[in-house]
């Protein structure tokens, strides 16, 4: 079940009506938990058992860990949890990848080995809920939070359907306290939540799927026929597509949760208005970048052990962050390029005496454009089907020519207009938020904008494309 479907809208309407009935708070939370399991089971019912297993095991381990006075026992409990959670993630997500890599290494050594391909189905959202349960156990181990007493609350935290499949990656310290008191959205919360749902669906269905995805597919499905203009059109279209697709999902999820009275943190903060790469990662997929910072980069030593160790820690964090996105060396390359960007930015800042670049005015906008172009280049590895295709497109992007091979002038114009709209809009809002920007508008302007977005959704042909991050 996906947000951009009539099935979900009917499901969501039923959940909201049930949630607003005069029932005890515990009953309402149980209803939300059952609804979340049904939401997940609509994809593949047997994998609900994995969700239940993760909830039961880590809830019990956290309580045992808290009661233990032995540091060794606490470490063993944490280690068992990490082994179980990462083991399941490794098997389902990376089993085939590891086997293929092993086979290729044997081939390099002159050994011919052709194992039967493993028939493994990747559970939807496993990367997201695995990171959520790991953060909970680690925080309990560090004594940052106390283990939660209610299993119902913990299971709902892990399974809550607005963020279950593709994030945001929610922290226990942010969600669980909201389970203590009855949550029923006010009229203002319902109104803004529905507005966010419309905005998110517009980003996903109209901008990502209808306007940009066809151009992306046209170029990346025939990369060897792409000219200089085609290659850049495809890459810029994918930069927009993946943003509107993923930010659209997060916006929908935040809006749906708000309609039920729950607050989820923003996952995107106008990332293509970033000035520099550290600024980009403070704005793009914030729940993942902050998770990698707190549970990987800082434990590795962060920037506390000198410039060389800092560079190593940055690169390891981004390489593993790339691998989190997908079981392919192309994603590792994507992460490695971003790691190189971050290291280069630190070196440049050090050479400039620690001064930051311009963050406003014409110079700031130019710096943001440069950041956007450099961030767009690694997306080639993210979207291409092979390294050879990626390198060919990069080669074409470096050979200026005005000839068109795959895209028409109209298609080029569509991508150019959407990209310009995206960049200028994000630059104007970079130090604000959607809610603050909407609050500054008269009510009739807000109503008119929502009416236009709804009209675009109704008139959109739609092709039921899944959200890109479902595969991660």
Protein Blocks (a to p, Z undefined) as FASTA:
>chain_A
ZZkbfklmmmmmmmmmmmmpccdfklmmmmmmmmmmmmmmmmommlmmmmmmmmmmmmmm
mmmmmmpmbfklmmmmmmmmmmmmmmmmmmmmmmmmmmmmmmmmmmmnopacdddddddd
ddehklmmmmmmmmmmmmmmnomaccdfblklmmmmmmomklmmnopaddfklmmmmmmp
ccdddfklmmmmmmmmmmmmmmmmmmmmmmmmmmmmmmmmmmmlpcfklmmmmmmmmmmm
mmmmmmmmmmmmmmmmmmnopacddfbehkllcgcjklmmmmgokllmmmmmmmmmmmnn
pamnojklmmmmmmmmmmmmmmmmpgcfklmmmmmmmmmmmmmmmmmmmmnnopacdfeh
jklmmmmmmmmmmmmmmmmmmmmmbfklmmmmmmmmmmgcfbdfkbcfklmmmmmmmmmm
mmmmmmmmmmmcfklmmmmpcfklmmmmmmmmmmmmmmpnojoiacfklmZZ
